Amino acid sequence: MLRVGLTGGIGAGKSTVAGRLDELGATLIDADRIAREVVEPGTAGLEAVVAEFGTEVLDADGALDRSRLGRIVFDDDERRRALNAIVHPLVYRRREQLVDEAGPAAVVVEDIPLLVENGLAPSYPLVLVVHADEETRVRRLVADRGMSASDVRARIAAQATDADRRAVADVWLDNSGPPERTVETLDRLWHDRVVPFEANLRAGVRAARPEHVVIAEPDPSWADDAHRMAQRVLRVAGESALRVDHIGSTAVPGLAAKNVVDLQIVVADLATAVEVAGALPAAGLVRMPDRWWDVGRDGRAWDKELACNADPARAVNCHIRPESSPAWRDALLLRDRLRAAPDDGAEYAALKRRLAARGYGSVDEYAAAKTSWINAMLERADAWAKRVGWRP
């Protein structure tokens, strides 16, 4: 099963996108619809709302007057938090029930308008944000819902910003243009990314990667991708994670690298590493089989766990290392030294390009060929760490 978080601002066209995903075969769960269901007449949810806000939030038939309630909570953070404390747990339980009923091979798309505002993005291995520029949203809502332009702009201002949504978006779908263009984009996304992602997760296999090493030019999006993935693995690992870091070359701004985000989770021991790795499908990562280890500078092997991406559109290696292994400290030391010393980074980039040009038959061979340079750099980095007082 793959769970997809779908969100977007008012008037962006999220419902249109949800409808197309439903046609393509997704199991659609609408948080707004559930939020209405859990406060229908006769429910415990409605009783709790009336107890908190009074009978004035009911209409003549005894149903919830959502407009009246909305006016009470719209500009009052305290009252809105009180409402959320009632409704959100009820919605969450119903959502989880529907997810369980969807089956193990489902693509479950959860339509959640306030996904960003409520900090829910790390709960989903894939987040799809539907966007439209503000003027388009205003024009749509004035024409389709009869809202005033000033009311629309006030509602837009009360929601998450575009920057907030971009920060959590694995897919940023611009729906400002013709509907047919959006449908075409969605169809490609479904067949090329979503369906393979779900199949890989269910089978427990890593998404395919290039057979040979390819060095890419520095990409600022690497840091954003790493941040989103780190939030997901931290949510899954919970208190078992002593720390989660973006490591490797993609963590060094301006450094050429393979287009693979490396994350590191430090845990108490190897047994915990195994447990955490086994739970990472909830973050879109699958535990790699067999034994994995790091070879220290002294030649000693240190066991670790490794989980990799099921998502065919974002390569990730997640190294889960026991606290006793020196490898986690070395990974951070090398990263920070290269961040602080651009000349060393340029030297490393030149080495990687030379090695990649030789056409190594596997990534493991390429990695082994870098070992002597990395060990020498770590020795220099040790001296730098003492000089500047570096700590991991």
C-alpha positions in Angstrom: 0.0 0.0 0.0 1.1 3.5 -0.8 -0.5 6.5 1.1 -0.4 9.8 -0.7 -1.2 13.1 1.0 -3.1 15.5 -1.3 -3.5 19.1 -0.4 -3.8 22.6 -1.9 -5.1 26.0 -1.1 -8.7 27.0 -1.6 -9.6 27.4 -5.3 -6.5 25.6 -6.5 -8.6 22.8 -8.0 -7.7 20.0 -5.6 -11.1 18.4 -6.0 -10.6 18.1 -9.7 -7.2 16.4 -9.1 -8.8 14.1 -6.5 -11.5 13.1 -9.0 -9.0 12.2 -11.7 -6.9 10.1 -9.2 -10.1 8.3 -8.3 -10.8 7.5 -11.9 -7.2 6.2 -12.3 -7.8 3.7 -9.5 -6.8 5.4 -6.3 -8.8 4.8 -3.1 -9.8 8.4 -2.2 -10.3 9.4 1.4 -11.8 12.9 1.8 -10.9 14.5 5.1 -13.6 17.2 4.7 -16.3 14.7 4.1 -15.2 12.7 7.1 -15.1 15.9 9.2 -18.8 16.4 8.3 -19.7 12.8 9.0 -18.3 12.8 12.5 -20.5 15.7 13.6 -23.7 14.6 12.0 -26.9 14.6 14.1 -26.8 11.8 16.7 -23.0 11.5 16.8 -20.8 11.8 19.8 -18.9 14.4 17.8 -21.8 16.7 17.5 -22.6 16.3 21.2 -19.1 17.4 22.1 -19.2 20.4 19.8 -22.5 21.6 21.3 -21.1 21.1 24.8 -18.1 23.3 23.9 -19.8 26.0 21.8 -23.4 25.9 22.8 -26.7 25.2 21.0 -26.3 28.4 18.9 -24.1 26.4 16.5 -27.2 24.2 15.6 -29.7 25.0 12.9 -33.4 24.7 13.2 -33.3 20.9 12.4 -30.6 20.2 15.0 -27.8 19.8 12.6 -24.5 21.7 12.8 -24.6 25.1 11.3 -21.1 25.1 9.8 -21.3 28.7 8.7 -22.1 29.9 12.2 -19.5 27.8 13.7 -17.0 29.0 11.2 -17.6 32.6 12.1 -16.9 31.7 15.7 -13.5 30.0 15.1 -12.3 31.8 12.0 -10.4 34.7 13.8 -10.1 33.0 17.2 -7.1 30.7 17.6 -8.2 29.5 21.0 -11.7 28.6 19.8 -10.3 26.9 16.7 -7.9 24.8 18.8 -10.9 23.7 20.9 -12.8 22.6 17.8 -9.8 20.8 16.4 -9.3 19.0 19.7 -12.8 17.5 19.2 -12.9 16.8 15.5 -9.3 15.8 14.6 -9.2 12.6 16.7 -12.5 11.5 15.3 -11.4 12.2 11.8 -8.1 10.4 12.4 -9.8 7.2 13.6 -12.2 7.1 10.7 -9.4 7.7 8.2 -7.4 4.9 9.6 -10.4 2.6 9.5 -10.9 3.4 5.8 -7.2 2.9 5.1 -7.4 -0.6 6.7 -10.4 -1.4 4.5 -8.6 -0.4 1.3 -6.4 -3.5 1.1 -2.7 -4.2 0.9 -2.3 -3.3 -2.8 -4.1 0.1 -2.7 -2.9 3.5 -3.5 -4.7 5.5 -0.9 -5.0 9.2 -1.6 -6.0 11.2 1.4 -7.4 14.6 0.5 -6.5 16.9 3.4 -7.0 20.6 2.9 -5.1 21.5 6.1 -2.3 18.9 5.7 0.4 21.6 5.9 -1.3 23.7 8.6 -1.7 20.6 10.9 1.9 19.3 10.3 0.7 16.0 8.7 3.1 15.9 5.7 5.7 13.6 7.3 2.9 10.9 7.7 2.9 10.3 4.0 5.6 8.8 1.7 4.4 11.0 -1.1 2.8 14.5 -0.9 1.1 16.0 -3.8 0.3 19.8 -3.7 -2.1 21.3 -6.1 -1.3 25.0 -6.9 -2.8 27.8 -8.8 -1.8 31.5 -8.7 -3.9 33.7 -6.5 -5.7 35.6 -9.2 -6.8 32.3 -10.8 -8.1 31.1 -7.4 -10.0 34.4 -6.8 -11.5 34.3 -10.3 -12.7 30.6 -9.9 -14.2 31.1 -6.5 -16.0 34.3 -7.4 -17.5 32.6 -10.5 -18.1 29.1 -9.1 -19.2 29.8 -5.5 -20.4 33.4 -5.6 -17.8 34.5 -3.0 -16.6 38.1 -2.9 -13.0 38.7 -4.0 -12.2 40.1 -0.5 -13.6 37.0 1.2 -11.5 34.8 -1.1 -8.3 36.7 -0.4 -9.0 36.6 3.4 -9.4 32.8 3.2 -6.2 32.5 1.2 -4.3 34.6 3.7 -5.5 32.4 6.6 -4.2 29.3 5.0 -0.6 28.0 4.5 1.6 30.1 2.2 2.9 28.8 -1.1 6.4 28.6 0.5 5.0 26.4 3.3 3.4 24.1 0.8 6.4 23.9 -1.5 8.5 22.8 1.5 6.5 19.6 1.9 5.7 18.9 -1.7 7.2 15.9 -3.5 5.0 16.8 -6.4 4.1 20.4 -7.2 1.2 20.4 -9.6 0.4 23.7 -11.2 -3.3 23.7 -12.0 -3.5 27.3 -13.2 -3.9 26.3 -16.8 -6.3 24.2 -18.9 -7.8 21.1 -17.2 -6.6 18.8 -19.9 -3.0 19.8 -19.2 -3.5 18.9 -15.5 -5.1 15.5 -16.5 -2.2 14.7 -18.8 0.3 15.5 -16.1 -1.6 13.4 -13.5 -1.8 10.4 -15.9 2.0 10.5 -16.3 2.5 10.8 -12.6 0.2 7.9 -11.9 1.7 5.5 -14.4 5.4 6.5 -14.1 5.7 7.1 -10.4 2.7 6.3 -8.2 2.0 2.8 -9.5 5.6 1.6 -9.5 6.1 3.2 -6.0 3.3 1.2 -4.6 4.4 -2.0 -6.2 8.0 -1.6 -4.9 6.7 -0.9 -1.4 4.5 -4.0 -1.5 7.3 -6.2 -2.8 9.9 -4.7 -0.5 12.3 -3.8 -3.3 14.3 -0.8 -4.1 13.4 1.3 -7.1 15.6 0.7 -10.1 18.8 2.9 -10.5 21.3 3.4 -13.2 23.8 0.6 -13.5 26.8 2.9 -13.8 27.8 5.9 -11.8 26.6 9.3 -13.1 27.9 12.5 -11.4 25.3 15.3 -11.5 25.9 19.0 -11.1 25.0 20.5 -7.7 21.3 20.8 -7.2 19.8 23.0 -4.4 16.7 20.7 -4.3 18.8 17.9 -2.7 18.6 19.7 0.6 14.9 20.1 0.4 14.4 16.4 -0.6 16.6 15.4 2.3 14.7 17.5 4.8 11.4 16.0 3.8 12.8 12.5 4.0 14.4 13.2 7.3 11.1 14.3 8.7 9.5 11.1 7.6 12.1 8.8 9.0 12.1 10.7 12.3 8.4 10.3 12.6 8.7 6.5 12.0 11.8 6.0 14.2 10.5 8.2 17.0 12.5 8.1 20.2 14.7 5.3 18.8 16.5 7.8 16.7 19.2 9.5 18.6 19.7 11.8 15.6 18.9 12.0 11.9 21.2 13.8 9.5 21.6 14.5 5.8 25.1 13.2 5.0 27.2 12.5 1.9 27.9 14.7 -1.1 24.4 15.9 -1.6 24.6 17.5 1.9 27.5 19.8 0.8 26.2 22.8 -1.1 28.0 23.3 -4.5 29.4 19.8 -4.6 28.8 17.5 -7.6 27.4 14.2 -6.6 25.4 11.1 -7.6 21.8 12.1 -7.5 21.2 10.1 -4.4 20.2 11.6 -1.0 22.0 9.9 1.9 20.4 10.0 5.3 21.9 8.7 8.6 19.9 7.6 11.6 21.9 6.9 14.8 20.4 4.4 17.2 21.4 2.7 20.4 22.4 -0.7 19.0 22.1 -3.0 16.1 18.9 -4.6 17.3 17.3 -1.2 17.3 18.7 -0.5 13.8 17.0 -3.7 12.5 13.7 -2.7 14.1 13.8 0.8 12.7 14.8 -0.4 9.2 11.8 -2.7 9.2 9.4 0.1 10.0 10.6 2.5 7.3 8.2 1.4 4.5 5.9 3.9 6.3 8.3 6.6 5.1 8.6 5.1 1.6 11.9 3.2 2.2 12.5 -0.5 2.1 15.0 -2.5 4.2 17.7 -3.9 2.0 18.4 -7.6 2.6 21.6 -9.3 3.6 24.3 -7.9 5.9 25.6 -4.3 5.5 28.6 -2.8 7.2 31.0 0.1 7.2 34.8 -0.4 7.1 36.4 1.9 9.6 39.7 3.7 9.1 41.4 0.9 11.1 40.0 -1.8 8.7 37.4 -3.0 11.2 33.9 -3.8 9.9 30.9 -2.2 11.8 27.5 -3.6 11.1 24.6 -1.3 10.1 21.2 -1.5 8.5 20.4 0.1 5.1 17.0 1.2 3.7 16.5 2.6 0.2 13.8 4.3 -1.8 10.8 2.5 -3.3 9.9 5.8 -5.0 11.3 5.7 -8.6 11.7 9.5 -8.7 13.9 10.1 -5.7 16.9 7.9 -4.9 17.6 7.7 -1.1 20.1 5.6 0.9 19.2 5.6 4.6 22.1 4.3 6.8 20.9 3.2 10.3 24.1 3.0 12.4 24.5 1.9 16.1 25.9 4.6 18.4 29.0 2.5 19.0 30.1 2.6 15.3 32.6 5.3 14.5 31.2 5.5 11.0 28.4 7.9 11.9 30.8 10.5 13.4 33.1 10.2 10.4 30.2 10.8 8.0 29.4 14.0 9.8 33.0 15.1 10.1 33.6 14.6 6.4 30.4 16.5 5.5 31.3 19.4 7.7 34.9 19.6 6.6 33.8 19.7 3.0 31.3 22.4 3.8 34.0 24.5 5.4 36.7 23.9 2.8 35.5 24.5 -0.8 39.0 23.6 -2.2 38.7 20.2 -0.7 35.3 19.9 -2.1 36.6 20.8 -5.6 39.3 18.2 -5.2 36.7 15.5 -4.3 34.5 16.5 -7.2 37.4 16.1 -9.6 38.2 12.7 -8.2 34.6 11.5 -8.6 34.4 12.7 -12.2 37.6 10.9 -13.0 36.4 7.7 -11.4 32.9 7.9 -13.0 34.5 8.4 -16.4 36.3 5.1 -16.1 32.9 3.3 -16.2 33.0 1.2 -13.1 30.8 -1.9 -13.3 29.1 -1.2 -10.0 28.6 1.5 -7.5 30.5 -0.6 -4.9 33.6 -0.6 -7.1 33.3 3.2 -7.5 32.9 3.6 -3.7 35.9 1.4 -3.0 38.1 3.5 -5.4 37.3 6.6 -3.3 38.3 5.0 0.1 41.9 6.0 0.2 41.1 9.7 -0.6 38.3 9.8 2.0 40.5 8.2 4.7 43.2 10.8 4.0 40.7 13.6 4.1 39.3 12.3 7.4 42.8 12.5 8.9 43.1 16.1 7.8 39.6 16.7 9.1 40.5 15.4 12.5 43.2 18.0 12.8 40.7 20.7 11.6 38.1 19.5 14.1 40.6 19.9 17.0 41.6 23.3 15.7 38.1 24.7 15.4 36.5 22.7 18.3 34.1 20.8 16.0 31.7 18.4 17.6 29.1 16.1 15.8 
